[in-house]
Amino acid sequence: MTRDVEKRFWDPQTFRGAAAYALTVTAVALITMGALAVWTSPEDGGADAAILTFVPAGVLLLGGIGAFVQTYRVWRRGGTWPLWQGAGWFLLALFFAYAALSSSALAGAFT
């Protein structure tokens, strides 16, 4: 059994699962953002800009929380949990980047 301090976490199956999860959540957020950008008009009012800001960010946030839940579940089974933790931090970093970048559009819609 690999100890947590050894840093030898090589588990290709877990890596593929965590990477596929992170890429799927990212793709869903991008598709949601694209669909909302087509169907809403941020120039017309603040409500459309708020939807375009919060819905894809929510997808990324929920995906990151889901990855951390899976981290805990894998840890409880004694598996290679740091791979899932990396996926969670990746999704949370994307969440913060998207929230920061899209907040300027939201602020401009209400001024």
VENTASUL-V529314 format. One record per residue. N is the residue number from 1. PHI is phi as a letter, one per 40 degrees, with the letter a starting at -180 (none if undefined). OMEGA is omega in whole degrees, 0 to 359 (NA if undefined). Layout:
BEGIN
n;phi;omega
N;PHI;OMEGA
N;PHI;OMEGA
END
This chain:
BEGIN
n;phi;omega
1;none;180
2;c;177
3;c;183
4;c;184
5;c;183
6;c;178
7;g;175
8;b;183
9;b;178
10;b;179
11;a;185
12;d;181
13;c;178
14;c;178
15;c;179
16;c;179
17;c;180
18;c;180
19;c;178
20;c;178
21;c;182
22;c;179
23;c;178
24;c;178
25;c;178
26;c;179
27;c;178
28;c;179
29;c;179
30;c;178
31;c;178
32;c;179
33;c;179
34;c;180
35;c;179
36;c;178
37;c;179
38;c;187
39;c;178
40;b;180
41;b;183
42;c;180
43;c;185
44;c;181
45;i;184
46;c;183
47;c;178
48;c;178
49;c;178
50;c;178
51;c;180
52;c;179
53;c;192
54;c;185
55;c;177
56;c;176
57;c;177
58;c;177
59;c;179
60;c;180
61;c;179
62;c;176
63;c;177
64;c;178
65;c;177
66;c;178
67;c;178
68;c;174
69;c;178
70;c;175
71;d;180
72;c;181
73;c;179
74;c;178
75;c;180
76;c;178
77;c;181
78;g;182
79;c;182
80;c;187
81;c;183
82;c;178
83;c;178
84;c;177
85;c;176
86;c;177
87;c;179
88;c;179
89;c;177
90;c;181
91;c;177
92;c;176
93;c;176
94;c;178
95;d;181
96;c;178
97;c;180
98;c;180
99;c;180
100;c;183
101;c;182
102;c;179
103;c;177
104;c;176
105;c;179
106;c;179
107;c;179
108;c;181
109;c;183
110;c;179
111;b;NA
END
